[in-house]
Amino acid sequence: MSATLAPAVLRESRDEQAPPLDVLGALLAAAGFGALVFGIVRFEQDGADAAPVLVGAAILLATFVAVEHRLSTPMVRLAIFRHRPLTGANLSIAANAGGFTGIMFIATLYLQQVLGYSALETGLAFIPLALSACIGGLLATRIVAWAGPRRTAAVSMTISAAAFVLLSHTPNHNGYAPVLLPAFLIAGFTIAAAFVPLTAQGLTGVREGEKGLASGLFQTSTHLGAAIVLSVLATAATSRTSAAEAAGQTSHAAMTSGFSVAFLIAAALLALGAATAARTLPSTRASND
């Protein structure tokens, strides 16, 4: 009904001064990042045969950069990345979002495939993570006001990395209470707390006419970063599991080994994100830095 009435009721509007749509840039970016994710996912199964896909992704993305650099009205003005807080926030949020997606995906597999939890039991097991994230998000603004965006993001992501190191020691039986539960309580809070200063720094300090671009870049870094990190974690876990099974380990032990490797990789990425935030984000107490 709404779709039928809309053309008759709503008036068409258009910004006559808006620059032309950068269709080529949009296609190159979408194809390049899509090929990148696909190549990473296929790498574990196809090995070197996936290399052409990854090379193609690199070519597409390099072409995208070249096109954007030459256009007078590009989809992405590349000079915006000279703004250090924006660039740092985008890089850090990719790791932070990837960590959150990773803990949800890998822990779900562990709970169901190793511990034998049902779908309902698995959902209930994630309640502490959700509650902790809610508390972290609610308190983040106060923490930022006290410690500043740099310290809040860097320290939160460092603690998140430590929680993922704890997750890498998950046993192949009875691992929820001793390992997953405390890691959920820690990581939920710190991942949510890091999101607040990273979001603020990713959207501030840019030209008035480029706030939409900054928002789009940040959303892309969040969702695409999570997809890329998750594909890396899943590929690493599958590869390690296959190697462990070939070495004679039981199915549960092999899967746990694969999940442990994935958690360690996520911890390393979160640590890199913390270092990036520490080097690029501003502090409200500059006189003390």
Secondary structure, 3 states (H helix, E strand, C coil): CHHHHHHHHCCCCCCCCCCCCCHHHHHHHHHHHHHHHHHHHHHHHHHHHHHHHHHHHHHHHHHHHHHHHHCCCCCCCHHHHHCHHHHHHHHHHHHHHHHHHHHHHHHHHHHHHHCCCCHHHHHHHCHHHHHHHHHHHHHHHHHHHHHCHHHHHHHHHHHHHHHHHHHCCCCCCCCHHHHHHHHHHHHHHHHHHHHHHHHHHHHCCCCHHHHHHHHHHHHHHHHHHHHHHHHHHHHHHHHHHHHHHHCCCCHHHHHHHHHHHHHHHHHHHHHHHHHHHHHHCCCCCHHHC
